[in-house]
Amino acid sequence: MATYATFTTTRATMPDLVALTAAVRTATGDATAVLFREAPGATGEWRGKKATAWSAADLTAAQTALDTTPALTAQLGAQRTVDSFPIETRAIVLALIDQLNVIRAALPVPLAAITPTQAIAAIRTKAGTLS
């Protein structure tokens, strides 16, 4: 049965929820642990949920994670979007890369092919530099 705890933070920015979840799960040793906003749009009140009871150490660790996890920036949000591209978007990107590789191979001095991993990494890196 799930157990819940309430947390309050004075941080003015939304934390990166992916990083927050990872930090809370690591700190509590519970793969089901998660923090979520108590009220949509509010940053101060949060609820914690996990499969096992919240110990004093769990509460402290989760509070620390909530207060110190880096903020979700537009760039980080864009990188998270790239990480979760639907299959259709990945197909479009990689089909374009295939066409670029045909051109690269046909150059007077052929260039090495761009791999799918390199292409997605480049998009992710670019997303992290835009404002």
N, C-alpha and C positions, 0 to 999 in steps of 0.2 A: 504494500500500500504506500502511495506517495506521501511524503511529508513536505510541509511548506514552512518558509521563514520569511520575514519581512525585513527589507533593507532600506535605508535612507541614505542618500548621497547629496552633497552640495555641489557636485560637478555641474558645470554649465553646458557641457557638450555631451552628445550621445557617444557612448563608447562603441568601438568596433565590436559588434555582437559576435562575430566569428572568433575573434581573439578572446573576448570575455568568456564565451562558453568553454573554449579550450582551457583557459586559466582556471575557471571554477572547477571543471572536471578533473584537472590535474591536482589542484589544491585539495579537493575533497576526496580524491580517489574513487569517485563515483561517476561512471560513464553516463549516468542518466541525469546528472545535475545540470540545471539550467537556471538562468536569471532572466526575468522578463519585466517590462514596465508594468507597474500597477495600474496606471491609467494611460491610455493612448495619448501620445503627445507630451506627456510629462517626463521629466528626467529625474526627479527627486525620489519618487517612491517606486520600489522594485519588490518583486516577490521571487523567492527561490523555491525550486521544486527539485526533489531527488527521491530516489527509491528508498533510501535508508534514512534514519533519524539524523537530524542536524546536531552535531556535537559543537561544543564551544569553539574548538579549533576550526571546524568547518565554517562556522559563522564568521569568525575573524578572517579566515582566508578568503571567503567569498566577498566580504566587505572590502578587503584590501584590493581584490581583483576589480571590483566595481569602481572603486575610487581611483585606481591607477592604470587601468587599461587605456591604451591610446585612443584618442577620439577617432570617430569615423569621418574621414575627410572625403571630399568629392573624388580625389584621385584614388584613394583606397576603395571607395565604393565602386568606381569604374573597374578597378582591378578585380574586385569580387564578381562583378558582372561578367568580365571576360572569363574568369574561372568557371562560371556556370553557364556559358553560352549554350543554348539549345543546339541540338544536332543539326538543325537547318542552317544556323549561322555558321557553325564550324564547317559544314559542307561548302557553303559559299566561299568562305575564306580560303579553305584548302583547295578548292577548284581554281581559284584565282592564282594561288601559289603554284599549282600544277602548270598553269599557262605561263607564268613567269619563268618557271624552270625550263619549259620548252624553248623560250626565247634565250635564256642564259646559256643553254646547251648549244644553240645555233650561232652564237657570237663567233667572230673570227678567232678569238682566244676564249674558249668556253669557260664559263664560271661554274663552280660547284652548285649543286642543287640546294635549295632551301628546304629543310625538313619541316614537317608539320609542327614538331616541338619548337623549332626555332621561330617559326611564323607566329605561333600563339604567344610565345615568350616575348617577341618583339612588340606585339599588340599590347600585351599586359604592361610591358615597360613603358611604352608610349602613353598608355592611359595614366600611368603614375606621374607623368611629367606635365600633363595638361592642366589648365586652370579654367 
